[in-house]
Amino acid sequence: MNIENREKLSEIIKTARGTMSQRAFGKLLGVSATAVQLWERGDTVPDTENLAKLAARSGYTLEEFLRLLDGKPVSDPLDTQQIINKIKFLPLTQVAAIVRARA
């Protein structure tokens, strides 16, 4: 993975983690806080299983997530179920912001 992709991945991880500590986020994903810290610094890259978990946490499929890292366009969801699938992995603060904007 090149430097630009590692930087994008780092930012996505930080966004997905939100206000959670690295320890809490790691526990959620089943990894150590050190692993999360290394990913955020760009020192290491998550394995495929953890990339899939990060993608889901960010509201993407693994394919969409990898396209995003490569700087390619990510297709818009085509139906309500796809939108719901993306929303259910957002942090509650972001879901609340969506609900407030909708109201």
Residue pairs with C-beta under 8 A, 6 or more apart in sequence:
1 9
1 45
1 69
3 42
4 71
5 69
5 70
6 42
6 45
7 42
8 68
8 69
8 71
9 39
9 42
9 45
9 46
9 69
10 39
10 40
10 41
10 42
12 54
12 58
12 65
12 68
12 69
13 36
13 39
13 40
13 54
14 40
15 58
16 25
16 54
16 57
16 58
16 91
17 25
17 36
17 40
18 91
18 93
18 94
19 91
19 93
20 28
20 91
21 33
22 33
22 36
22 37
22 40
23 33
23 36
25 33
25 36
26 32
26 33
26 34
26 35
26 36
28 57
29 36
29 50
29 53
29 54
29 57
30 53
31 46
31 50
35 44
35 46
35 50
38 44
39 45
39 46
45 51
46 53
46 54
48 62
51 62
51 65
51 66
52 62
52 65
54 65
55 61
55 62
55 64
55 65
55 66
56 89
57 89
58 65
58 89
59 85
59 86
59 87
59 89
59 90
60 68
60 74
60 86
64 74
64 75
67 73
67 74
68 74
77 83
77 86
87 95
87 98
90 98
